[in-house]
């Protein structure tokens, strides 16, 4: 959508904290290399009340050495209404894929990866609020 940062495989990632959004992740800390994905929750908190439309899930991706190595799973869901009260966390599901975006469907190798979330909220009035940031680490064994 307009105003949302595109993610490309191998790009260097820049954390952005837009419009007072902060995000915390609740994900398992480890996965086995054979798994295809890991599911968890993301808690989004805003410093101000926000009403608008956002995806029903957080976009999750993995980073190593500052570069994107997995891309978020496509979301076919239509945007849903978000009502964020100032300082009150909203919990949404998130799922990170363990398939490398660089090598045509190969599973990620063992190692510690940084787990990033992207949340974009399109307010009823004003600019898109976007958060891209580190929410945890994932050890792939």
PyMOL commands that set and color helices and strands:
alter all, ss='L'
color gray80, all
select strands_A, chain A and resi 16-17+21-26+30-31+37-46+50-54+57-64+67-68+80-84+90-97+111-123+129-140
alter strands_A, ss='S'
color yellow, strands_A
deselect
rebuild
show_as cartoon
